[in-house]
Amino acid sequence: MNVTLRQLRVFRAVAEGRNFSRAGDLIGLSQPAVSRSILELEAQLGLKLLDRTTREVALTDAGQALALRLERVLDELEQVLAEVRDLGQAKRGKVRVASSPTLSANLMPACIAECARREPEIELLLLDRIQQDVLGSVRAGEVDFGVVIEPSSSDDLHCETILQDPFCLVTPPTHRLGGRKSVRWSVLNGEPLVLLDHASGSRRLIDDALATHGAVCDVRQQVGHPTTAFRMVEAGIGLSVMPLLAIPDGGLPGLSVVGLSPRIQRAIMLVHRRNRAPAPLAGRVWNLIRETAARGAARTG
């Protein structure tokens, strides 16, 4: 059955006025268009709804039954459609975004500040979680979208890369590799390392890069936050491979930050459930985060 909203509205107008011409004037259709719409509705239902004569229009029993119920149904439907339209035009509300720790610390503060400046009626609520929990929150619909390092599995997600973030080496300044502009991944072979643990979205990429370039390393400690790793490097426990975004804008006093060659980057992505686009308010925050990341990349690049 392919009954349209227009057909039902036309029938309601005819049922109320018992006249095709008056119904057409009420809803802005010609008399032939009204007649055609009623015939199409009757064909879809397989029932005669109106008895027509040259002087009047009368409802059949089926038409009477439909008319009695239709008024309430159409009123409710129009109310729902109005509410949805208002939602699409809303300018005030909360948007929930989940983000993995290094991004929460080094990307999202600028995004939250920019949202407060440009969209003061939107409250951006940040959930700071490990990567797998961020992805779980997105998949469960607990948040509007997530900000993550490229996930290993994304078949059920829509992903948009907003930033490419290269890895770098952090060493004490007195280490043989300290103070250089760049070193090859292969020279890390045999070095003790302090790395982010496997809850980080970066760890898989770091392990792959070391293996690809033949660097077999002794991972002395695995930690959850870059600051912890930096303190361990200062204490002489080992070197660290970190995403450049984890390095504070003012650098690391007392430590040396060295580029790694060839340049290997992690993709920072916005993610939402596939085939479920963010609501309009969330879409505005999505665009704002993308633009803020692009401006930051342009300044540092």
NORNOR-V558318 format. One record per run of one state. SS is the DSSP state (H for helix, E for strand, C for the rest). FROM is the first residue (numbers start at 0). LEN is the number of residues. If there is no record, write none. Layout:
BEGIN
SS/FROM/LEN ; SS/FROM/LEN
END
This chain:
BEGIN
C/0/4 ; H/4/13 ; C/17/2 ; H/19/8 ; C/27/3 ; H/30/15 ; C/45/4 ; E/49/3 ; C/52/4 ; E/56/3 ; C/59/1 ; H/60/28 ; C/88/4 ; E/92/7 ; C/99/1 ; H/100/6 ; C/106/1 ; H/107/11 ; C/118/3 ; E/121/7 ; C/128/2 ; H/130/10 ; C/140/4 ; E/144/5 ; C/149/7 ; E/156/16 ; C/172/9 ; E/181/3 ; H/184/4 ; C/188/3 ; E/191/5 ; C/196/6 ; H/202/10 ; C/212/5 ; E/217/6 ; C/223/2 ; H/225/9 ; C/234/4 ; E/238/5 ; H/243/3 ; C/246/8 ; E/254/7 ; C/261/3 ; E/264/9 ; C/273/6 ; H/279/21 ; C/300/1
END
